[in-house]
């Protein structure tokens, strides 16, 4: 009953050439006292609460563009943070680094505040964008957190939408994962077809657990542990005992982060209750042993 879907810095210079030694009439000989004070150059930092027509992992001032969130867009910037202390020293943080994991955790927290809930529970994805290497070397130390709507739990590629995601998970949101009819090819899961929980279905989203810090290779080799953690969530969701009978009540399907997301620091694993021997006709939330019997 177990399935694992492993899914610039800008610089400008000015030169002035002077010739001759004769003071023109009406001048005082001081070449600088009448010059307007030059402003210090400002480092480019992307805007927060802005919507974007495209998604990039590296942001450059020369190609940066925003659009009104009421118009069609591919992502929404919900936070722009700053690398500090040791994370701001040396080379730009790369996937797998402690600095990028810390930045991703900050993005995750801010995304929850903007949405009103955990983005893992919905058709959403979170991406982190960084300055270019030349911009980093010139002093840029920001990171950008972008939220996007996705097509489904299987296809996490961002899709265009209109309207801000602020407060999108408050109340009865159409983005939230609920019930599914799993489509299998043999013993392999092909995709999860979303259905109303009142319609016959074989699976229901129950929640997310945060996996401990380990390498992607270690996680890939520990599918049994992920299944166990999800079964704990299933028992709590359905209000049934987490004991030896649980595997005879339901199985699990789980969706880990992608390898890229994992290496950036995402540890949220989505868990789904799976009934492979009978169709369900309602939500299994809090139904107890009679609602999810041993079969």
TARANOR-V882841 format. One record per residue. RES is the residue in three letters. PHI is phi in whole degrees, 0 to 359 (NA if undefined). PSI is psi as a letter, one per 30 degrees, with the letter a starting at -180 (none if undefined). D_CENTER is the distance of its C-alpha to the mean C-alpha in whole Angstrom. Layout:
res = {RES:RES}
phi = {PHI:PHI}
psi = {PSI:PSI}
d_center = {D_CENTER:D_CENTER}
//
This chain:
res = {UNK:UNK:UNK:UNK:UNK:UNK:UNK:UNK:UNK:UNK:UNK:UNK:UNK:UNK:UNK:UNK:UNK:UNK:UNK:UNK:UNK:UNK:UNK:UNK:UNK:UNK:UNK:UNK:UNK:UNK:UNK:UNK:UNK:UNK:UNK:UNK:UNK:UNK:UNK:UNK:UNK:UNK:UNK:UNK:UNK:UNK:UNK:UNK:UNK:UNK:UNK:UNK:UNK:UNK:UNK:UNK:UNK:UNK:UNK:UNK:UNK:UNK:UNK:UNK:UNK:UNK:UNK:UNK:UNK:UNK:UNK:UNK:UNK:UNK:UNK:UNK:UNK:UNK:UNK:UNK:UNK:UNK:UNK:UNK:UNK:UNK:UNK:UNK:UNK:UNK:UNK:UNK:UNK:UNK:UNK:UNK:UNK:UNK:UNK:UNK:UNK:UNK:UNK:UNK:UNK:UNK:UNK:UNK:UNK:UNK:UNK:UNK:UNK:UNK:UNK:UNK:UNK:UNK:UNK:UNK:UNK:UNK:UNK:UNK:UNK:UNK:UNK:UNK:UNK:UNK:UNK:UNK:UNK:UNK:UNK:UNK:UNK:UNK:UNK:UNK:UNK:UNK:UNK:UNK:UNK:UNK:UNK:UNK:UNK:UNK:UNK:UNK:UNK:UNK:UNK:UNK:UNK:UNK:UNK:UNK:UNK:UNK:UNK:UNK:UNK:UNK:UNK:UNK:UNK:UNK:UNK:UNK:UNK:UNK:UNK:UNK:UNK:UNK:UNK:UNK:UNK:UNK:UNK:UNK:UNK:UNK:UNK:UNK:UNK:UNK:UNK:UNK:UNK:UNK:UNK:UNK:UNK:UNK:UNK:UNK:UNK:UNK:UNK:UNK:UNK:UNK:UNK:UNK:UNK:UNK:UNK:UNK:UNK:UNK:UNK:UNK:UNK:UNK:UNK:UNK:UNK:UNK:UNK:UNK:UNK:UNK:UNK:UNK:UNK:UNK:UNK:UNK:UNK:UNK:UNK:UNK:UNK:UNK:UNK:UNK:UNK:UNK:UNK:UNK:UNK:UNK:UNK:UNK:UNK:UNK:UNK:UNK:UNK:UNK:UNK:UNK:UNK:UNK:UNK:UNK:UNK:UNK:UNK:UNK:UNK:UNK:UNK:UNK:UNK:UNK:UNK:UNK:UNK:UNK:UNK:UNK:UNK:UNK:UNK:UNK:UNK:UNK:UNK:UNK:UNK:UNK:UNK:UNK:UNK:UNK:UNK:UNK:UNK:UNK:UNK}
phi = {NA:242:226:229:261:280:298:NA:291:253:229:228:234:230:232:237:252:243:221:86:235:265:285:295:297:83:245:256:89:265:282:243:289:257:284:287:299:282:286:292:297:256:278:293:225:294:279:262:54:234:257:234:282:209:245:223:276:235:249:239:301:291:242:292:211:236:225:298:295:286:266:298:209:255:205:229:282:256:193:234:255:227:288:229:53:297:294:270:263:73:284:299:302:239:308:96:278:297:297:287:296:295:297:296:298:294:300:300:297:293:297:299:295:291:282:88:177:279:297:298:277:222:282:220:221:242:240:245:239:234:293:293:300:300:293:299:294:268:120:292:227:265:222:245:248:242:258:221:280:240:284:196:291:274:256:266:289:301:239:291:213:238:96:287:271:299:74:292:256:272:83:275:276:289:279:288:290:229:252:220:246:296:251:251:243:66:262:252:284:272:198:250:273:294:220:293:291:277:268:303:208:240:207:213:293:241:152:227:243:261:286:292:286:204:286:300:295:295:295:300:267:234:300:299:291:296:301:297:296:291:297:297:293:297:299:293:296:274:61:235:296:268:225:295:279:304:297:269:264:198:247:228:235:224:241:277:297:291:299:297:297:299:291:280:123:287:236:278:252:278:242:227:287:234:250:268:246:203:277:262:236:193:292:267:297:66:284:77:301:287:282:230:283:288:230}
psi = {g:k:k:j:j:i:none:j:k:k:k:k:l:k:k:k:k:k:l:l:g:k:k:l:k:g:l:f:f:j:f:f:f:g:k:k:k:k:k:k:k:k:k:k:k:l:l:l:h:k:l:k:f:l:k:k:f:k:k:k:e:f:g:k:k:l:l:k:f:f:l:k:l:f:l:k:j:f:k:j:a:k:k:l:b:e:f:f:l:b:l:k:k:l:k:f:l:e:e:e:e:e:e:e:e:e:e:e:e:e:e:e:e:e:e:g:a:k:f:f:g:l:i:l:l:k:k:k:k:l:l:l:e:e:e:e:f:f:f:k:g:l:k:k:j:k:k:k:k:l:e:l:f:e:j:g:k:k:l:k:l:k:k:l:g:k:g:f:g:k:a:i:k:f:f:k:k:c:l:l:j:k:j:k:j:b:g:k:k:e:l:j:j:k:l:k:f:f:l:k:l:g:l:k:k:f:a:k:l:j:l:l:j:l:l:e:e:e:e:f:g:h:e:e:e:e:e:e:e:e:e:e:e:e:e:e:e:f:h:l:k:i:a:f:f:e:f:f:e:l:a:k:k:k:j:l:l:l:e:e:e:e:f:f:f:k:g:j:k:k:k:k:k:k:j:f:f:l:k:k:g:l:k:g:j:g:f:a:e:e:f:i:l:k:none}
d_center = {29:26:23:20:18:17:14:24:26:29:33:36:39:43:46:49:53:56:59:63:64:66:65:64:66:64:62:62:61:57:55:52:53:52:49:46:43:41:37:35:32:29:26:23:20:17:18:15:15:16:15:15:17:15:12:13:12:15:17:20:22:25:22:20:20:19:20:21:18:21:21:20:16:13:11:11:11:11:12:13:14:17:18:21:24:24:20:22:25:25:23:20:17:16:14:16:17:17:16:13:12:13:11:8:10:11:8:7:10:11:8:10:13:13:12:15:13:10:8:8:12:11:11:7:4:1:4:7:11:14:18:20:22:25:23:22:26:27:25:22:20:17:13:11:7:7:6:8:10:11:15:15:14:15:14:10:12:11:14:16:16:19:18:16:13:15:16:15:15:18:21:21:18:18:15:15:16:20:22:23:25:25:26:28:30:32:30:27:24:24:21:21:23:21:25:26:27:30:31:31:28:28:24:22:19:20:16:14:15:14:16:18:17:19:19:17:21:22:19:20:24:23:22:25:24:20:23:25:22:21:25:25:22:24:27:26:25:28:30:32:33:31:34:36:36:32:32:35:33:29:27:23:21:18:14:13:10:11:13:11:8:11:12:10:10:8:11:10:13:13:17:20:23:26:29:31:34:34:33:31:32:30:27:28:27:29:32:34:36:38:35:33:36:37:38}
//
